[in-house]
């Protein structure tokens, strides 16, 4: 069957040119869907075979040449968990789907309410009261039907977290309470995967990457037992452009980790302040 699919991909692909006139071999979604119907194969598997054969799904043509077709293949095969689908998590989900992360695990037990409309990308008047995970899964399919999205309408806990993260090779922390971040960190350490942790408050955002052997969040918050439940966002609020800015940084770091690039945020914290566009990178070791 794979040989048949590859033959069909080659038959329906065509040479195109990027804005710099460099050539690439492209396959359009309409042809992918036709091959899917003909062979009974999922779009995920079809794009996996296309990328392996050097054929670029058209939606990824503007990812190149910053990302090679081999890079795109690695993104397609990756499994990433996004925990919390609000201001940060909605933006992260949108960007990961657009850049081509092939397997997304979307976790949140909450539903949208009217107070979310100021900054949560996935929220709308029409989906007030709808589970955030449900909306996130639908949005991913609207953007990129070749992605496999698992949705979990439940909050991550110490008991459920290991199972919820499944095959994730990276967890992206978009949670809104400090104790929950510590719980996720411990789960990631037990699963031996890195965590990309972000938080926002007003016009400020923070970002760090924690590998299993790192001290991690204790360097920022102190011990889990003595850490406050909420950060300064409880008094400063959370703004749309801050959420979008930090979500983009989390997505960029996820791509770096998938492609085995060194994390400059490991054992340190990045603090951005959009009120004066200042940025500070503090190393902890």
Buried (B, 14 or more C-beta within 10 A) or exposed (E): EEEEBBEBBBEBBEEEEEEEEEEBBBBBBEBBBEBBEEBEBEBBBBBBBBBBBBBBBBBBBEBBEEBEBEBBBBBBBBBBBBBBBBBBBBBBBBBBBBBBBBBBBBBBBBBBEEEBEEBBBBBEEEBBEBBBBBBBBBBBBEBBBBBBBBBBBBBBEEEBBBEBBBEBBBBBBBBBBBBBBBBBBBBBBEBEBBBBBBBBBBBBBBBBBBBBEBEBBBBBBEEBEEBEEEBEBEEBBBBBEBBBBBBBBBBBBBBBBBBEEEBEBBBBBBBBBBEEEEEEEEEBE
